[in-house]
Amino acid sequence: MLFTSLEFFAFLPLVLLLFSTMRVSQRWAVLLVGSYVFYGIWNPFNLVYLGAVTLVVHGCGWALERAKYVIIRKALLAAGLVTVLGSLVAFKFYDFAAGEFERLVAPTIAVQLPRLAVSTPVGYSFYAVSASSYLIDVYVRRLSGASHPGHAALYVAYFPKIFAGPIERATHFLPQLLAALRADPDRIVLGLQLIGWGLFKKVVIADNLAPLVDRNFAIAAFASPIELLIGVYFFAFQIYCDFSGYTDIAIGISLLFGIQLMENFRRPYLSRATSEFWGERWHISLGRWFRDYLYIPSGGSHAGPARQYLNIMIVFVVSGLWHAGLGYGVGWTFLVWGALNGGYQWAGLATHQSWRRLGERLPGVAQSAVLVVFRVLLTFHLIAISWVFFRARSIDDALMILRKIGTNLLDIASVVVGYPFTADHFLGMALIVLLLVVEIFDERRSVSQRLATAPTMLRWGVYYLVIFGLLILGRWQAKEFIYMQF
């Protein structure tokens, strides 16, 4: 069941109705049943995986809470993490690794390894890392392992976030279940606004950009440089609107139930550095997960410069592996994507002191609009280059795309005026401009705050424009959300 499907628009009001009629102390049960129905409709067999992860989480958490000896607690944590994360690795990589091994040894020996032939259950990457953080938090005593079993089950299965996040922390989610679950009018208004804007970003912007992106990347060897450049730009905004649209909807739905999920995107293409992009603006919940559960435990920045650089690269390589299979298959491209972004962080770390000194000596230059715009554009293009490896079918395809664009930049500039742009091109460009205008306004002051103080006619005019856009330009159920596909 997709957020953009007709079934979901019947499902959500029904859950809200049942939720509102239950006693406050029992409302979590409605959300739990609703979450299992929502996930089970997609594929009933996936409930087996979800149930197994839930049993591991609650069982290991319960045992960790009661274990007295350190060695037993470490064994319980290891068992839980190996079960949850080990199964994720097996689902994602075993068949690919087996094939690569066979290809590697083929010149000397013929071997055929068995295959699992099991695809990763939808959303498994997200609720597996959520489950892992639960176990680690119980182990370090940030969280009690004696949580209500139903609450722990809801934390893993909560339907707005199960397919593509945000990767919520149990330390933030579970206390809300113990409080009264009810939405005040302000939360309901904000929730509906987020749902509407999230749907607009998905079905109007992302899904109208998708056909040109898919076509240009599919025929990369035959596409002209300008077509490839359009594909790269459009994909950067497609993946952003697709993913952030999902999380806007998830956060908005949760507000209707009185639950606050963490922010996951903060206008990432306005970043002035790649460190700002990854650390503060893009997929914030995953970035913080890697920071708290991998980077800092590995020593972070406190183990010396060499170790800091190594830790940064480990985080980004692991992030690349985590993303593998994101609707585009499992391959080496994701490893390159992660390593390239790790290299960006190395460059940023190496030049950080120079930028700081520039700011101290020439504050007028450092904060000038020209330099700010330059840094934003540079950061965007660095990220867009990395997206090529994310989207391309192979490393060879990615390098070919970048080579064709890079060696023909002057020619591209000269043929833009005469290029036969279609209505789809103009629509895509107009939607990107609209998105950027909204995000620039939102950067200075929240759009929801602007609407709250705007005249009634203007506020409802904006609402109706979004609704008309959804009805006229929306490609409903055209494509799944990208981040659901792994």
C-alpha positions in Angstrom: 0.0 0.0 0.0 1.6 3.3 -1.1 1.0 6.7 0.4 -0.1 7.7 -3.1 -2.6 4.9 -3.6 -6.4 5.1 -3.4 -6.3 2.3 -0.8 -4.2 4.4 1.5 -6.7 7.3 1.3 -9.3 4.9 2.6 -7.0 3.2 5.1 -5.7 6.4 6.9 -9.2 7.8 7.8 -10.3 4.4 9.1 -7.2 4.2 11.4 -7.8 7.8 12.5 -11.4 7.0 13.3 -10.6 3.9 15.3 -7.7 5.8 17.0 -10.0 8.7 18.1 -12.6 6.3 19.6 -10.2 4.4 21.7 -9.2 5.3 25.2 -6.0 7.3 25.2 -4.1 4.5 27.0 -5.0 2.0 24.3 -4.5 4.0 21.2 -1.1 2.5 20.6 -2.8 -0.8 20.0 -4.8 0.7 17.0 -1.5 1.9 15.6 0.1 -1.5 16.0 -2.7 -3.4 14.3 -2.9 -0.7 11.6 0.9 -1.0 11.0 0.7 -4.8 10.6 -2.2 -4.5 8.2 -0.4 -1.7 6.2 2.8 -3.8 6.0 1.1 -7.1 5.4 -1.0 -5.9 2.5 2.2 -5.2 0.6 3.3 -8.8 1.0 1.9 -11.0 3.8 5.1 -13.1 4.0 7.0 -10.0 5.0 5.2 -10.1 8.3 7.3 -13.1 9.2 10.5 -11.0 8.9 8.9 -8.1 10.8 7.7 -10.4 13.6 11.1 -12.1 13.8 13.0 -8.8 14.2 10.4 -7.7 16.8 10.9 -10.9 18.8 14.7 -10.5 18.7 14.5 -6.8 19.7 12.2 -7.3 22.6 13.7 -10.7 23.7 17.3 -9.5 23.7 16.3 -6.1 25.2 14.5 -7.9 28.0 17.5 -10.2 28.7 20.0 -7.3 28.5 17.9 -5.4 31.2 18.2 -8.4 33.5 21.7 -9.7 32.8 24.2 -8.9 35.6 27.5 -9.9 34.0 29.2 -7.9 31.3 30.2 -11.0 29.3 26.6 -12.1 29.1 25.4 -8.6 28.2 28.0 -8.5 25.4 27.0 -11.9 24.1 23.3 -10.9 24.1 24.1 -7.7 22.2 26.3 -9.5 19.7 23.6 -12.2 19.2 20.9 -9.6 18.5 23.0 -7.5 16.2 24.3 -10.5 14.2 20.8 -11.7 13.8 19.3 -8.4 12.7 22.2 -6.8 10.8 23.6 -10.2 9.6 20.3 -11.1 8.0 20.3 -7.6 6.3 23.8 -8.2 4.9 22.8 -11.7 3.7 19.7 -10.5 2.0 21.5 -7.7 0.3 24.9 -9.1 -0.6 25.2 -12.8 -0.5 23.9 -13.6 -4.0 25.9 -10.7 -5.4 29.1 -11.7 -3.6 28.7 -15.3 -4.7 28.4 -14.3 -8.3 31.4 -12.0 -8.0 33.5 -14.8 -6.4 32.6 -17.2 -9.1 33.5 -14.7 -11.8 36.9 -14.0 -10.0 37.9 -17.6 -9.8 36.5 -18.7 -13.1 39.8 -18.6 -15.0 41.3 -21.2 -12.7 38.5 -23.2 -11.3 34.8 -23.7 -12.1 32.7 -23.3 -9.0 29.0 -22.6 -8.4 27.9 -21.5 -5.0 24.3 -21.9 -3.8 22.0 -18.9 -3.9 19.6 -17.6 -1.4 17.3 -16.2 -4.1 15.6 -14.0 -1.5 15.1 -10.3 -2.1 15.3 -7.9 0.8 11.9 -7.4 2.4 10.5 -4.0 1.7 11.6 -1.5 4.3 13.9 -4.0 6.0 17.0 -1.8 5.8 15.1 0.9 7.8 13.6 -1.2 10.5 16.7 -3.3 10.9 18.9 -0.3 11.8 16.1 1.0 14.1 16.1 -2.4 15.8 19.9 -2.3 16.1 19.8 1.1 17.7 17.2 -0.1 20.2 19.5 -3.0 21.3 22.6 -0.7 21.6 20.7 1.9 23.6 19.5 -0.8 26.0 23.1 -2.2 26.3 24.5 1.2 27.2 21.5 1.9 29.5 20.2 4.9 27.6 16.9 2.9 27.4 15.1 0.4 29.5 14.8 -3.1 28.1 11.7 -3.6 30.1 9.6 -1.6 27.6 6.0 -2.7 27.1 6.2 -5.5 24.4 3.4 -3.8 22.4 5.2 -0.5 22.5 8.5 -2.2 21.3 6.6 -3.9 18.5 5.0 -0.6 17.4 8.4 1.1 17.5 9.7 -1.4 14.9 6.5 -1.6 12.8 5.1 1.9 13.0 3.5 2.2 9.5 4.4 5.8 8.5 8.1 5.2 8.8 8.5 1.5 8.1 9.2 1.7 4.4 11.6 4.7 4.3 12.1 6.3 7.6 12.9 8.6 9.3 15.1 6.2 11.3 13.5 7.1 14.6 15.2 6.5 18.0 13.4 4.4 20.6 14.6 6.9 23.2 12.5 9.5 21.4 9.6 7.4 20.2 8.7 5.2 23.2 8.2 8.0 25.7 5.6 9.5 23.4 3.6 6.3 23.6 3.6 6.6 27.4 2.2 10.1 27.2 -1.3 10.9 26.0 -1.5 10.3 22.2 -3.6 13.1 21.0 -3.1 15.7 18.3 -3.8 19.4 19.0 -5.3 21.6 16.3 -1.9 23.2 15.5 -0.3 19.7 14.9 -3.2 18.6 12.7 -2.8 21.7 10.5 0.9 21.3 10.2 0.5 17.5 9.6 -2.0 18.2 6.7 0.4 20.8 5.3 3.3 18.3 5.3 1.2 15.6 3.8 0.0 17.9 1.0 3.5 19.2 0.2 5.0 15.7 0.5 2.5 14.4 -2.0 3.2 17.3 -4.3 7.0 16.7 -4.2 6.4 13.0 -5.0 3.7 12.7 -7.6 4.1 16.1 -9.2 7.8 16.9 -9.1 9.6 13.6 -8.7 7.4 11.4 -10.9 7.3 14.0 -13.7 11.1 14.1 -13.7 11.4 10.3 -13.6 10.6 9.4 -17.2 13.3 11.6 -18.7 15.8 10.4 -16.0 15.0 6.7 -16.7 15.3 7.2 -20.4 18.6 9.1 -20.4 20.3 6.8 -18.0 19.0 3.7 -19.9 20.5 4.8 -23.2 23.6 6.5 -21.7 25.8 5.1 -24.5 23.7 6.6 -27.2 22.4 9.8 -25.5 23.9 13.1 -26.4 25.9 15.0 -23.7 23.1 17.6 -23.2 20.6 14.8 -22.7 22.9 13.2 -20.1 23.4 16.5 -18.3 19.6 17.0 -18.2 19.3 13.5 -16.8 21.9 14.2 -14.1 20.2 17.4 -13.0 16.7 16.0 -13.1 17.8 12.9 -11.1 19.3 15.1 -8.3 15.9 16.7 -7.8 13.9 13.5 -8.5 15.6 11.6 -5.7 15.4 14.5 -3.3 11.7 15.1 -3.9 10.9 11.4 -3.9 12.7 10.7 -0.6 11.9 14.0 1.2 8.3 13.7 0.0 8.0 10.3 1.7 9.4 11.6 5.0 7.2 14.8 4.8 4.1 12.5 4.5 5.4 10.2 7.3 6.0 13.1 9.6 2.6 14.7 8.7 0.7 11.5 9.3 2.3 11.0 12.6 1.3 14.5 13.7 -2.3 13.5 13.2 -1.8 10.8 15.8 0.1 13.2 18.2 3.5 11.6 17.4 6.5 13.7 16.5 9.0 12.1 14.2 12.5 13.6 13.8 13.3 16.0 10.9 15.0 14.2 8.1 15.6 16.9 5.4 16.5 20.5 5.8 16.7 22.0 2.3 19.9 20.1 1.4 20.6 21.8 -2.0 21.1 25.1 -0.2 24.2 23.6 1.6 27.5 25.6 1.4 29.7 22.5 1.9 29.3 18.7 1.5 29.9 18.3 5.2 26.8 20.5 5.8 24.9 18.6 3.2 25.5 15.2 4.8 25.8 16.3 8.5 22.9 18.7 8.8 20.6 18.6 5.8 20.3 15.3 3.9 18.8 12.1 5.5 19.5 13.5 8.9 18.3 10.5 10.8 20.7 8.1 9.0 23.6 10.6 9.4 23.0 10.8 13.1 22.7 7.0 13.3 26.1 6.5 11.7 27.6 9.3 13.9 26.3 7.9 17.2 26.6 4.1 16.5 29.6 3.9 14.2 31.7 7.1 14.0 31.9 8.1 17.7 32.3 4.5 19.0 35.2 4.1 16.5 37.0 7.1 18.0 35.5 9.9 15.9 37.7 12.9 15.9 39.4 12.2 19.2 41.7 9.4 18.1 44.1 11.6 16.1 43.9 13.0 12.5 44.8 9.7 10.7 42.2 7.8 12.6 39.6 10.5 12.1 40.1 10.4 8.3 39.8 6.6 8.4 36.6 6.7 10.5 35.1 9.2 8.1 35.8 7.0 5.1 34.5 3.9 7.0 31.2 5.7 7.7 30.7 6.7 4.0 31.7 3.3 2.6 29.3 1.6 5.0 26.6 4.1 4.0 27.2 3.2 0.4 26.8 -0.5 1.2 23.6 0.3 3.1 22.2 2.0 0.1 23.1 -0.8 -2.3 20.1 -2.3 -4.0 18.1 0.9 -4.0 15.9 0.0 -6.9 19.0 0.0 -9.2 20.4 -3.4 -8.2 23.4 -4.3 -6.1 26.8 -3.4 -7.5 30.1 -1.6 -7.0 28.6 1.8 -7.9 27.3 2.3 -4.4 30.7 1.6 -3.0 32.2 4.2 -5.3 29.4 6.6 -4.4 30.1 6.2 -0.7 33.9 6.5 -1.1 33.6 9.6 -3.3 31.5 11.3 -0.7 34.0 10.3 1.9 36.7 11.9 -0.2 34.6 15.1 -0.3 34.6 15.1 3.5 38.4 14.6 3.5 38.8 17.6 1.3 36.5 19.7 3.5 38.3 18.7 6.6 41.7 19.5 5.0 40.5 23.0 4.0 38.4 23.8 7.0 41.1 25.9 8.7 41.7 27.9 5.5 38.0 28.8 5.3 38.0 29.7 9.0 41.0 32.0 8.6 39.3 33.6 5.6 36.2 34.3 7.7 38.3 35.9 10.5 40.4 38.1 8.2 37.9 39.0 5.5 34.4 38.5 7.0 32.9 40.7 4.4 34.2 38.4 1.6 33.4 35.2 3.4 29.8 36.1 4.0 29.3 37.9 0.6 26.3 36.8 -1.4 28.6 36.0 -4.4 30.7 33.6 -2.4 27.7 32.0 -0.7 26.1 31.4 -4.1 29.3 30.0 -5.5 29.7 27.6 -2.6 26.1 26.4 -2.9 26.5 25.8 -6.6 29.8 24.0 -6.1 28.4 21.8 -3.4 25.3 21.0 -5.5 27.5 20.0 -8.5 29.8 17.8 -6.3 26.8 16.0 -5.0 25.3 15.7 -8.4 28.5 14.1 -9.7 28.2 11.5 -6.9 24.5 10.9 -7.8 25.7 9.6 -11.2 27.3 6.6 -9.6 24.2 6.2 -7.4 21.9 6.0 -10.4 24.1 4.5 -13.2 23.8 0.8 -14.0 27.6 0.2 -13.7 30.8 2.0 -12.9 31.6 2.0 -16.6 28.3 3.7 -17.4 28.9 6.3 -14.7 32.4 7.1 -16.0 31.1 7.3 -19.5 28.3 9.7 -18.6 30.7 12.0 -16.7 33.3 11.8 -19.5 30.8 12.7 -22.2 29.5 15.6 -20.2 32.9 16.9 -19.1 34.5 16.7 -22.5 31.6 18.5 -24.2 30.8 21.3 -21.8 31.6 24.0 -24.3 29.6 22.3 -27.0 26.6 21.9 -24.6 26.7 25.6 -23.9 26.5 26.4 -27.6 23.7 24.0 -28.5 21.3 24.7 -25.5 19.5 27.5 -27.4 18.8 25.3 -30.4 18.0 22.1 -28.5 14.5 20.7 -29.2 13.2 20.9 -25.6 9.8 19.2 -25.2 6.9 20.1 -22.9 8.2 17.5 -20.4 11.5 19.3 -20.2 9.9 22.7 -19.6 7.5 21.2 -17.0 10.4 19.6 -15.2 12.5 22.8 -15.2 9.5 24.9 -14.0 8.8 22.4 -11.2 12.5 22.6 -10.1 12.4 26.4 -10.1 9.2 26.3 -8.0 10.8 23.9 -5.5 13.9 26.1 -5.1 11.8 29.3 -4.6 9.8 27.5 -1.9 12.9 26.2 -0.2 14.7 29.6 -0.3 11.6 31.2 1.4 11.5 28.3 3.9 15.2 28.8 4.7 14.6 32.3 5.9 11.3 31.6 7.7 9.2 28.4 7.8 6.5 28.4 5.1 4.0 27.0 7.6 4.7 30.0 9.8 4.2 32.3 6.9 0.9 30.6 6.0 -0.3 30.8 9.7 0.1 34.6 9.6 -1.0 35.1 6.0 -4.5 36.5 5.1 -7.1 33.8 4.8 -7.6 34.3 1.1 -3.8 33.9 0.4 -3.5 30.9 2.7 -6.4 29.0 1.1 -5.3 30.2 -2.3 -2.0 28.3 -1.7 -3.8 25.3 -0.5 -6.0 25.2 -3.6 -3.0 25.6 -5.9 -1.4 22.6 -4.3 -4.6 20.6 -4.6 -5.1 21.6 -8.3 -1.4 20.7 -9.0 -1.9 17.3 -7.4 -5.0 16.7 -9.5 -3.8 18.1 -12.8 -0.1 17.3 -12.8 0.1 14.4 -10.4 1.3 11.0 -11.7 -0.6 8.9 -9.1 0.8 5.4 -8.4 3.2 5.9 -11.4 6.2 4.8 -9.4 7.0 3.4 -5.9 9.1 5.6 -3.6 12.7 5.0 -4.5 13.9 4.3 -0.9 11.2 1.6 -0.5 12.9 -0.5 -3.1 15.7 -2.0 -0.9 
